């Protein structure tokens, strides 16, 4: 018990608050470096995996621990340099394994690693827990030669705790800040992964999404985020919300980097039946989709209902994107509305409540007797006992609602799940794409980042997001930087049918190369209201 209390106190010492003084960091040697560029540096001898790790660790110290104090990184891997040394020796003796050999990657703290780091979903309730093995995608990354540099902060329990939560806050890590404007929210549960990738704290990061938690922080942090088809990436070893919608995915500064990370993580996992088709229908290498002329001849439908009309500035950027795609040879079908949008929102929430209880209890059972908590009920009780540390700003209403739900055999659950999938898939995305003979759909990802608000919780500068229909359907969604509003980035989403990642990557890459909207953050104290 003494060890447990000490571990909690140590974790609390890492918590920071937003500082009024946030000086900008010094210039960084690897700013905006791509994975291919880092490989060239190692191939030429300019850098090694060891030196890259050293540089990114120094960057984290300068930006995350001091300076702007982003609070994006929750924990560093104490073995990172030793791993890098082994990979350098292997490169010298046998050559690189592939595009990720020696590349430092940060992963979200709900992704299990069986090493000297914890996996806690940002909660003090899991401080000290050690998973019995790596998550499948971590095994994939290690096999590809990636260096797991550390764990990123997140919205605690992947933002499924309270109806008034502030995204980016966790009991272990405090509040993550947006590097474009430090008083703005990084968004989504993958907030630390978003802020870290944007601020060049690693070559790229891994997030996870149930509804919006990859694409929303990518939108707010000027990134490319890929929410893949459900089943392309294994979920085994990832602290869950809901198995019908959960998936991990890459978050990076370029489409090419996101695609490289996606390919490295994909594949069939015997412990996740949803991935049974991942090897046959997915890809380990998406480089063939990186075609700068990929928009030429593509039929792209503009989904206007629900996604346009909430923010004029967002709409203007989306209209400019549509015009640019036309110039690049795309056939624009406008509008190509999805008639079922908004008809499954309540049903989605119902399904998530049922699955959260069942899936989280299953994960905690997988952790075994060494886990400090063994059920959702235990977590609720822990939070009540540690209110000052775990619930200083918002409560756990969602957890208590989920705890009251019955088993996954409940008729209410099975009916809601079936209807959701029909509305989002058959009568939704599939019907619209068939009606207009489309290769993909497009819409604004979201509005610019809202202010961090620990009193009222999250707010948004945009309307509905395509993340809901793609998450409920289990279909892929790629967001790409689409410009800035008062210095705050916003994104454009390309989405479509299941297993259409090659097509979406091709379109997103061609749009990215045509526009080059991505700009590194300046760590401004607030949004620039003098700009449009």
N, C-alpha and C positions, 0 to 999 in steps of 0.2 A: 504493500500500500504506500509506503514511503517512496519507493522508486516511482510509482505511478504519479504521485503528487508532484514529485520533483520534475518528472518529464513534462507535466502540464505547465508548471511554472516556467520551465526552460522554453517551451513553445510560446508562451505568452510574451516572453522577453523579445521575441522577434516581431511582435505586432507594432505597427507604426500608425501615426495619424498624419493627416495631410498637413504639410508644412507651409507656412506663409512665405518662407524664403526658399526658393527652388532654383538655384543657379544652374545655368546650362552646362553640360559636360564638355570636356575638351574634345577636339577632333579625334576620330577613331579610325585606325588603319583599315579596319574591315567594314566600314560603313557601306551598307547596301551591297556587300559582296554576295555573289550568287554561289550556289553549290558547284556549278561548273567552274566558276572563277577560283574558288577555293581549291578545287582539284588541280587546276593549272598551277597555282602557287605551290602546292605540295609536289607536283610533278617536276617543277623547275628547281626545287630546292629552296625557294624563297621562304617557305613555311613548312612545318611538319604538323602532324596531328597534335603533337605536344604543344607547339607554339600557338596553334589556333586555340586550344583549350586555355592556355595562359592568357591570351588576348581577350577572349570572351569572359573569362573570370574577372579580369581587370575591368572590363566594360561593365559587368554586373556590379562590381564594387563602386564604380564611379557614377552609375546611373540609377541603380536599383537600391543600393544600400546607403548611398549618399547623393549629393547633387539633387536631382529632381525627386529622388527616393520614390520610385514608381511602385515598389512593393509587388512586382510581377513575379519574382522568383521566390518560392517558398522554402526550398531546400536545395543545396548543392550536393552533387555526388562526390563523396570523398575519394572515390576510386577513379575519377575521370582521367587524371594524369597518367595513372598506371595503365589504364585501358588504352589511352592514346599511345603510350610508349610501345605496348605490344603490337598495336596496329602499324606503327611506324616500322618496327622490326619486320613485320610481315610484308609491308610494302617493299622494303629493301631486299627481302629474300625471294618473294614470289610475285610481287606486283599487287596492285589494288584489287579488291574483290569486285568493285563496281563504283557507281557514282556517289555512294554515300560513305565510302571508305575514309575513316578519319574525320568525318564531318560532325561537329558538335550540334546536338539536338536537345531541346528542352521539351518535356512532356508534362501534361496536366496531372495534378496530384490526385486524380481518381483512377489512374492507370497503374496497376500493380507492378512493382519491381521487387524481386527476391534478392535484394542486395543490402547495402548499408544505408539505404534511404527508407523513410516511412511512406505509406500510402494511406492518406487520411481523409480525402475529400475536403480538406481544409478544416476539419472538425477536431476539437480537443478530445472528443470521445474516442478517437482511434489513434491518439498519440501513443507510440510504442508498439503498434501492431506491425507485424512483418508477414506479408503474404507468403504462402507456401511455395509459389513459383511465379515467374514473370508472366504478365499478360502475354497472350499470343503475339500481339503486334510488337511488343518489346523484344520478344525472341526474334521476330523477323528483322527488326532494326539492328539488333546485335549481329545477326547473321550477315546483314548487309555491310557491316563495318562501321555503323554509326556509333558515335560516342554519346551516351546518355549523360548530358551535362548536369541535369538536375530536374526538379519538379516545379511547375508553375503554380502560383496562387490561383484561386478560382472562387466563384460564388459558392459558398459552403453547401455541401451536398448537391452540387450542380444546380443550385438555385431552386431546389424543390423543398423548401422549408417553410417559407412565409409568403403570405399574400402582399406584404409590404416590404419586401427585401430590397436592398440596394446591391445591384450587381457588382461583383468584384470584391465583396467583403467576405472574409472568413474569420472564424475564431482564432485560427492559428496565424493567419497572415495579415490581418487587418485589411485596409482598403487599397485595392489596386487603382492606380491613376492612369488616365489617358495621356500618352506622351505628346499628343498634339496640343492639348490644353489641359493642364494639370488639375483643374477643377471640374473636368468633364468625366463622365462615366465611360469606362472601356467596354461595357456591355457584356451580356451573355454570361453563361457560367464559365466559358473558356476565356475569361477576361485577362488572366495572367498570361496565357499563351498569346493572346492578341497583342497586349502591350509589349511583351518581350520580343516578339518577332518584329513589331514596328520599330522598336528602339534598338534593334540590332544587338540583342543580348545573346543570340545564337544564330546559326545559319537558317534555321526554321524551327517551327514548333508543332506539337500535336495537341489538338483539342478534341472535344467530344460534343455531340449534339443530340438532344431529344426533340427540341423545336427551337432552332435559331441560335444555338450556342456555339456554333462554328461561324456561320455566315454573319451573325450580328456583330460579334467582336471584330471580325474581319472588316466589316463595313465601317465600324467606328475607328478602326486603327489603320486604315489605308492598306489593307492586305488582300491577297488572294486566299480564299477559303474554299475548300471542297468538302461538302457534305455528300458522301458517296451513297450509292444504292445500298439499302439495308442488306447485309450479307456479303458485301465485297470485303469488308474488314471484320475480323473476329471481335466479339465483345467479351470473350472469356478473360477474366482477370480485371475487368473494368467495373468500378463501383457503379451500380446501375440506377436509373430511374425506371425505365420501361422497355422491355425487350422488343415490343412491337415498333419502337421508334428509335431506340438508342443506336448510335454508331460513332466511332472515332473518325477523325479526318485531319488532313494537313492544313496548316496555316503558314503562309510564306509571303515573301515580298514579290515573287514573280510566279507566273503560271508554270514555267518550266520547273522551278523548285518544288512547287506543290505537287506537280505531276510525278516528279522523281520520288518524293516521299510517299505518295499514294501507292505507286507501284511496289515499292519496297515493303510496305505493310500488308499488302493484299494477299489473299490465299485462303484455301479451305482449312478449317480447324475442326478436328473431331469433337472438340468440346463445345463447339457452337454450331448446331445443326443448320442455322440460317446461312452458313457459308458453304453449303454443299456444292453450289454452282460457281463459287468464286474463282476456282482455277480454270474452269471451262469458259466462263463468260467474262471474267476479269482479265487484267493484263498485269504483267510484272514490269513492263516497259511501255510507257506512253509517249516516248520520244517521237514516234511517227505522227502523233497528233499535233506536234508543234509546227504548224504550217502558217506562216505569216499571211498567206492568201486564203486561209480557211473560211473566210466569210463569203467568198465569191461563189455564187450560186446556191448558197444555203437559204432555206425557207424558214424564216424566223417569225413567230407570232408574238404580237405585243398584247400582254394581258393588262387591260386598262381597268376593268372592274375591281374595286377594292384597293388597287395598288397605286392609282393616280388620283390627284385631287386633294390630298391632305396637306401638301407642302409645295407651294409654287416653285421654290428654288430647286427642290428635288426633281420636280417635273421638268423644269428647264434643262437640267443636266441629262435626264433620260431622253428628252426630245433630241438633244444634240447627239446623244449616243445613237439613236435610231437613224438620224441623218447621216452620221459617219458610217454606219453599217451599210446603208444604201450606197454610199460612195464607194465602198469596198466590194460592191457586187452582190450584196445580200438581197434576197426577195423578201420584203417586209409585208407581212399580213397584219393589217391594223384596222380594227381590233381583232384579237383572237381571244375572246373572253372565256373564262372557265365558269360555267353556270352554277356550279355547286359551292363556290366560295362562301364561307360563312355559315354553311349548313351543317358543319360537323365540329364546330369549335367546342360546344358543350360536351359533345360525345367524346372528344379527344381528352378533355380534362377528366372525365369519368374513368376512362381507360387508364390514364396515367396514375390516378389514385389507387386503383386496384393493383396495377402491376408494380408500383413502387413498393408497396408492402411486401408482396410475394417475392419480388426480385431482390430487394435489399436483404430480406431475411435469408434468402438462398446464398447471397454473397457472404454474409456474416457467418453462416454455417460453414462455407468453404474456408474461411479464415481459420476455423477450428477453435479449440479451447484457449489458445493463447490470445484470442481477441478480447479486448477490454469490454466490449459489448457484444451481445449475441442476437439481438432482435431490434426491430424498429421501436418496440415498446421500451427496451433498455435505453435507446438513444434519447427518446423523449424524456425519460426519467433523468438521464445524465444532464440534459440541457436544463431541466428544472433545478437540479442541484447546483448547477454552475451558471446561474442566470447572469451574474455580473460579467462573466467572460464570454458566454455564448449568446446571450440575448440582450445586449445593452441597447440595441437600436430597433430590433424587430423580433417577432416571436417565432412560433413553429406551428402555425395554423394548418399548413398543408400536411405536416406529419401527423397531427392528431386526426385530421380528416381521413388520411390514408389508413391509419391504424384501425379505424372503425369499419373498414371494408371487409367483405367476406372473401372467400377463395376465388380463384380464377375459373372455377366451374359455375359461378353465379350467372344466372340467365341475363341479368342486367349488363354484366360485363361482356359476355359473348355477343349479345345483340349489338351493343355499342361498337365493339371492335369490328364486327362484320359490316355494319352500316358505314362506319368511318372509312373503311377501305373501299367500299363501293362508291362513296361520294368523292373521295380523293383520287382514286385510281380510275375505275371503269367509267363513271359518269363525269369525272373531272379531267385530269391531265390527259388520259388516254383518249377520251371522247373528243376533246378539243384538238389534239394533235392529228387524230384521224380525220376529223371534219375538214381541217384546212391543209392536210398533207404537209405537216411541219417536221422540220429537223429538231427544232428547239423552241422554247418559249422564253420571253425576256420581260423583266419588270425591274423597277428600282428595288434594291435590297432593303433599304430602310432610310430613315432620315438621319441627320447629323446627331452626334452624341448629346444627350441631355446632361444637365448638371448632376454631380454627385449630391444626393440628398438623403442624409441619414435620418431625416425627420419624416418625410412623406414616402420615401422609396423611389423606385425608378419612374422616369418619364421618358418620352420619346418625341423626336421632332418629325416623325413620319407617320404614315398610316399603317395598314396591315402589311405584313411581309410574306413573300412567297415561301418562307421557311415552314409555315404551318401546313400548306397543302403538300409540299414535298416530304415533310417529316411524317405526316399521317399516311401518305402513300408509300413511304419508304423509297422514294425516287431521288435521283441525284440533283444537286444544286451547287453551282459554282458562282461565287461572287468575285468581281474584279473591280479595282478602283475606277471610279467614274467622275472624279473631280472633287472640288472643295466648296464648302459653303462657310464663309467667314473663317476660313482656315481649318475647318473641320472636314475630314474626308467622308465621302459617301460612296456606296458601291452599286453595281449593276449585276443582277442575277440572271444567269443562263440556266435553265432547268428543263427537264424532259422525262422521257420514259425510263424505266428500270434498265440498268446496264448500258446507258448511253454516255458514259464518261468519255470515251474517245471522241465523240462528236462535240460534246460540251467543252472539253479541253481545247479542241481545235478552234472552236468559235471564240472562246475566251482568250486564247493566245493571240489570235489574229486581231481581236479588238484591243487587247493590251498593247501589242506592237504598233498598232495604228495610232494610239492615243497617248501612251506613256504618261498616264495620270499620276502614277505613284511618285510621291515625294517623301523624303525622310522627315520625321517630326523635329520641331524646333524646341520642344519642351516649354512652350509658352505658358505663362501663368493662367491665361484664360483665352477664350475665343477672341479673334480680332474683329470687333464689331465695326471697324472702319472699312472693312472689305465686304464685297457682296457675297 
